[in-house]
């Protein structure tokens, strides 16, 4: 099925912003071409090159002619790809259509799936994502919210761990690796919860080794407060993402009944977790300072 996108992009792709939207950078062209040359080719290399070349020609509105041999087919394909790359949506459409054409043919050739194509786009900060039947632009996606800087009540080494994990989860999300981004965010949420171990809340000292134990003690020590309500939400989200039939992030996905997390859901989960992380860091500072009188 052909990709659907705004017809205006065929003439004027969206302007560059947070992402590269107008053209395909040379480094990404190289990756896409290498994927054809080293991974996609099968029993008939020339036929595979010709398939991609014909779709790039269509994107360029240029006539298609079969090359005289395999070497010329590869060279001509590369030239047409470089020309098509001047318009990012048309290049992606041509590449995707060529893949689908090969996938539906009788040729015994490996064809990259959509996850591989999206991974290349994300790796090179190209602002599109293939979601058949649509080519979606990433520029309008909800940005990842910032987390407040860890307070001085957190040890310096712990601050480094928090900042590194935040950066890692954001990078994974931008690379289109949503599940890994949520997994990293969830790990950091559990890590931040351990900062409360040993903290005196005024009604008792928080004890426990694991996330659920610490959160339960903290909720018990904070009845009728916003913190208690937030911890209820945190526990619910943590449980959903841990369940194989829920988010399937922490303990794996149930292959029979589970539904894999898509990129939009991953961004939502990351933002929810980040908002809870910010709140818990602020609450840690408030509780510690109230006990020390500083």
C-alpha positions in Angstrom: 0.0 0.0 0.0 1.5 3.4 -1.0 2.4 5.8 1.8 0.1 8.7 2.4 1.4 12.2 3.3 0.6 15.8 2.6 0.7 16.4 -1.1 2.4 19.7 -0.7 5.5 17.8 0.5 6.0 16.6 -3.0 6.9 20.1 -4.0 8.0 21.8 -0.8 9.0 19.5 2.1 8.5 21.0 5.6 11.3 23.3 6.8 14.0 21.9 9.0 13.5 22.5 12.7 14.3 20.1 15.5 14.8 17.5 12.8 16.1 17.4 9.2 12.9 17.5 7.1 13.8 18.9 3.7 16.4 16.4 2.4 18.2 13.2 3.2 21.8 13.9 4.4 24.6 12.2 2.6 25.4 10.0 5.6 21.9 8.6 5.6 21.9 8.0 1.9 25.1 6.0 2.4 23.3 3.9 5.0 20.3 3.3 2.8 22.4 2.4 -0.2 24.7 0.1 1.9 21.6 -1.7 3.2 20.7 -2.5 -0.4 24.2 -3.5 -1.5 25.3 -5.5 1.6 22.0 -6.8 3.0 19.2 -6.6 0.5 20.7 -8.2 -2.6 19.9 -11.8 -3.2 20.1 -14.2 -6.1 19.8 -11.5 -8.8 21.7 -8.4 -7.8 21.0 -6.5 -11.0 17.2 -7.0 -10.7 17.3 -5.7 -7.2 19.2 -2.6 -8.2 16.9 -2.0 -11.1 13.9 -2.2 -8.8 15.2 0.5 -6.5 16.5 2.6 -9.4 13.1 2.6 -11.1 11.4 3.9 -7.9 14.0 6.6 -7.5 13.5 7.6 -11.1 9.8 7.9 -10.5 10.5 10.2 -7.5 12.8 12.3 -9.7 10.2 12.4 -12.6 13.0 11.1 -14.8 12.8 8.4 -17.4 13.8 4.9 -16.4 16.2 2.9 -18.6 17.6 -0.5 -17.7 21.4 -0.5 -17.2 23.6 -2.7 -19.3 25.2 -4.7 -16.5 25.1 -5.1 -12.7 27.9 -2.6 -12.1 26.2 0.1 -14.0 22.9 -0.7 -12.4 24.4 -0.1 -9.0 26.0 3.1 -10.1 22.9 4.4 -11.8 20.8 3.5 -8.8 23.1 5.4 -6.5 22.9 8.5 -8.7 19.1 8.4 -8.8 19.0 7.9 -5.0 21.2 11.0 -4.5 18.9 13.0 -6.7 15.8 11.8 -5.0 17.3 12.7 -1.6 16.9 16.4 -2.4 13.2 15.8 -1.3 13.1 13.7 1.9 9.5 12.5 1.7 9.9 11.5 -2.0 13.1 9.6 -1.2 11.5 7.7 1.7 8.4 6.9 -0.4 10.6 5.6 -3.2 12.7 3.4 -0.9 9.6 2.1 0.9 7.8 1.4 -2.3 10.8 -0.5 -3.7 11.0 -2.6 -0.5 7.3 -3.5 -0.8 7.6 -4.3 -4.5 10.4 -6.7 -3.7 8.6 -8.1 -0.7 5.6 -8.9 -2.8 7.6 -10.4 -5.7 8.7 -14.0 -6.1 12.3 -13.0 -5.8 14.2 -14.7 -3.0 15.7 -11.5 -1.5 15.9 -10.1 2.0 14.0 -6.9 2.4 14.4 -4.6 5.4 11.3 -4.1 7.5 9.8 -0.8 8.6 11.7 -0.9 12.0 15.0 -1.0 10.2 14.0 2.0 7.9 12.8 4.0 10.9 15.9 3.3 12.8 18.1 4.8 10.0 15.8 7.8 9.8 16.0 8.3 13.6 19.7 7.7 13.8 20.3 10.6 11.3 17.8 12.9 13.0 15.5 12.9 9.9 12.1 14.1 10.9 9.9 11.4 9.5 8.6 8.0 10.7 7.0 5.4 8.5 3.6 4.2 10.0 1.9 2.4 7.2 -0.1 3.6 5.5 1.2 7.0 6.6 4.5 8.9 6.5 4.3 10.9 9.7 6.4 14.0 10.5 8.1 13.9 13.9 8.4 17.7 14.2 4.9 18.0 15.6 5.5 15.2 18.2 5.1 16.1 21.8 8.6 17.1 23.1 10.2 15.2 25.9 9.7 17.2 29.1 12.6 18.2 31.2 13.3 16.9 34.6 14.3 19.4 37.3 18.0 19.3 38.2 18.6 16.9 41.1 18.7 18.9 44.3 21.8 19.2 46.5 20.2 16.7 48.9 21.2 14.0 46.4 24.8 12.8 46.4 27.0 14.0 43.6 27.6 10.5 42.2 23.9 9.9 42.2 23.3 13.1 40.3 25.7 11.9 37.6 23.8 8.6 37.3 20.4 10.5 37.1 21.7 12.9 34.4 23.3 10.1 32.3 20.2 8.0 32.4 17.9 11.0 31.5 20.2 11.7 28.5 20.3 8.0 27.5 16.5 7.7 27.5 16.0 10.9 25.5 18.6 9.7 22.9 16.9 6.3 22.6 13.5 8.0 22.1 14.9 10.2 19.3 16.4 7.1 17.7 13.0 5.5 17.5 13.9 2.9 20.1 10.8 3.6 22.2 10.7 0.4 24.3 14.4 0.8 25.3 13.7 4.5 26.2 10.8 3.6 28.5 12.9 0.8 30.0 15.7 3.3 30.8 13.1 5.8 32.2 11.5 3.1 34.4 15.0 2.0 35.6 15.7 5.6 36.6 12.3 5.9 38.4 13.2 2.9 40.5 16.7 4.3 41.1 15.4 7.6 42.3 13.0 5.9 44.7 16.0 4.5 46.6 17.0 8.0 47.5 14.2 7.9 50.1 15.6 4.9 51.9 16.7 6.0 55.4 14.9 9.4 55.1 12.9 10.4 58.3 9.5 11.6 57.2 8.5 12.7 60.7 6.3 9.7 61.1 9.0 7.1 60.7 12.1 6.2 58.6 11.6 4.9 55.1 12.9 1.3 54.8 12.9 -1.3 52.1 15.2 -2.6 49.4 13.0 -2.6 46.3 10.8 -0.1 44.5 7.5 -1.4 45.7 8.6 -1.7 49.3 9.9 1.9 49.4 6.9 3.4 47.7 4.5 1.5 50.0 6.3 2.9 53.1 6.4 6.4 51.6 2.7 6.3 50.9 1.9 5.1 54.4 4.0 8.0 55.8 2.2 10.6 53.7 -1.6 10.1 54.2 -3.9 12.7 52.6 -1.1 14.4 50.7 -0.3 15.0 47.0 2.7 12.8 47.5 0.4 9.9 48.4 -1.7 10.4 45.3 1.3 10.7 43.0 2.7 7.5 44.5 -0.6 5.8 43.7 -0.3 6.9 40.1 3.4 5.9 40.0 2.6 2.4 41.3 -0.2 2.0 38.8 2.1 3.0 35.9 4.9 0.9 37.1 2.7 -2.2 37.4 1.2 -1.7 33.9 4.6 -1.3 32.3 5.9 -4.3 34.3 3.1 -6.6 33.2 3.6 -8.8 30.1 0.0 -8.2 29.1 0.3 -4.5 29.9 3.2 -2.4 28.6 5.4 -5.4 28.5 8.5 -3.3 29.2 10.0 -4.6 32.5 9.2 -8.4 32.4 8.9 -8.9 28.7 5.9 -9.0 26.4 3.3 -11.8 26.3 3.6 -13.0 22.8 0.1 -14.4 22.8 -1.9 -11.5 24.2 0.5 -8.6 24.7 0.5 -5.4 22.5 3.9 -3.9 21.8 4.4 -0.3 22.8 4.5 2.0 19.8 6.5 5.3 19.5 3.7 7.6 20.5 3.0 5.5 23.6 6.7 5.4 24.4 6.9 9.2 24.3 3.8 9.4 26.6 5.2 6.9 29.1 8.6 8.7 29.1 6.9 12.0 29.8 4.7 10.6 32.5 7.7 9.0 34.2 9.8 12.2 33.9 7.0 14.2 35.5 7.0 11.7 38.4 10.8 11.8 38.6 10.7 15.6 38.9 8.1 15.5 41.6 9.9 12.9 43.7 13.2 14.7 43.5 11.5 17.9 44.7 9.7 16.0 47.5 13.0 14.4 48.6 14.6 17.8 48.9 11.5 19.2 50.8 11.5 16.3 53.3 15.2 16.3 53.9 15.4 20.0 54.4 12.3 20.0 56.7 14.1 17.5 58.9 17.5 19.3 58.9 15.9 22.7 59.3 17.9 24.1 56.4 
